[in-house]
Amino acid sequence: MQKKYIVRLNDQERQTLEAIVKKISGSSQKVRRAPILLAADAERLAWTDAAIAQAYRCRTKTVENIRQRFVEFGFEQTLQGKKRAESARPKCLSGDEEAKIIATRLSKPPTRYANWSLRSLAEKVVELGIFDLVSHETVRQTHKKTE
């Protein structure tokens, strides 16, 4: 089958990969991708995807993905991996609101209870008007940070 993504390494990239393979230095993913890229190099070895997968104990889809990433995103991103975003979701509570939840938690619990439950604390926060709507999970995460 004709390969859609052809890997062509320059001398500097090849030296970098050979150093990683020789020293086995870097993250486990980096060490795993380096020999696959070297074997896929069209200028040198140019192994088939099946042969690379068998030699390095991975799936052929992994080899295909590495080839594609190299062609589309370049050497560095293929080797290092994609950088993740700092925070996937913005915080839903401000520091002031968190402080009010903590203060409520430290106050006397409802009658017939020794401690606040997360659900009763969430209900109390809404009742006091600190927040319009808050889930017990948000209260738990706030509670967890202050332990």
N, C-alpha and C positions, 0 to 999 in steps of 0.2 A: 504494500500500500504506500502511496506517495505521502511523505510527511508534509504537514501543513506549516509547521514551525521548525525552522532549521537553526541550530545553534552554531554560531561562528565566534569563537573566542579569539581575542587578540593576545599578544605575548604577555602583557602585564596581567590580564585576567587569568590566564593559564598559570602563571607563576604564583599568583595569589591562591588559587585553588590547590595547586600542588603543595604549597606551604601548609595550608589548612589540613590536607590529607596526611602530610608527613608528620606534623606536630599534633594532630587531633586537638586543635585548640579552637575555642569558640563554643557557641551554643550547640546543643545536640542536633537541632535542625540544620544549622549551618554546616556541621560536620557531615550530616547525612546528604545534604544537597551538593556539596563540593564534588565528590566522586561521580555523582550522577551527571553533573554538568560536564566534567572532564570526559566521561565516556560518550556523551552525546555530541561532543564537538565534531562538526563536519570536516574540519581541517585535519584532524588527527585520527582518533579511533573510529568515530561514526558508527557506534554499535546500534543495533536495532533496539527499539523500546522493550521488546520482550527479553532480549539478552541482558539489558541493563537491569530490568526488574528482577530477573532471576539472580543476577550476580550480587545485587545489593539488597535482596530480600524486601522488595516493595512491589506494589501493584504497577501495572503498565500505565494506569491512569495517573499515578503519581509522577511518572516520568513525563507523560504528555503534559501535565499541568506545569511542571518545572520548565519544560521547553517553551510552552506558551507564555509563561510569566517572563522568561528571559527575553523573548522577542518583543512582547508588548510593553514591559516595564523596565527592562534593562538589567544589567549585571548586579548592581548593589541591592536593589529591592528583591531580586530573586534570591540572592544569597542571604541577606539579613532578614527577610520577611517583611510583611506589611506592618507599618507602625500603627498601633491602635490609638483610638481617640482617648484623650485624658479621661473624660467622663461621658458615659453613654447618655445619661439622663441628668438634667439639671436638678438641683435640690428643690424640693417643694416647700421646705420650711426655711425661714430666715433664722438667723442666730437669736433674735429677740423672741420669736415664737418658740424655738427650742427651749430657751431659758424659761419661758412661762410654763411649758409642759413639764419641765424638770421641777419647777417650783410646785406645780400642782401635784406631782408624784410624791414630793416630800411632805405635802400636807397630810392631814388626817384622812385615812381611807373611809369609804362608806361604812355605815353602821353594819354590824354583824360580819365585818371582814377585817382580817388582820393586815392585809396588804392590798394594794391596788391590783386589779387584773388589767391586762392591756385593753380589753374591750371597754371596761368601765372607765378607765382613764381617758380613752378616746371619746367616749360619750360626754364625760365631764368637760373636756377641752372644748367640744362643740357647744355644750350648754353654757359655758362661761363666755363664749364668743371670742375665744382666742383665735380660732380658726373656723371657717365656714363648714368644712367637711374634712375629716381626717380619719384614716383607717387605723386599725389596731397595729398593722404592720409598720406604718410610719412611726407610730409611738414606740414600737419595739426597737426600731433602728435608732431612734433618738435615745431611748433608755440604754441600749447596748453601748453607745458611744460614751456614756457618762459613767459606766461602771468602773 
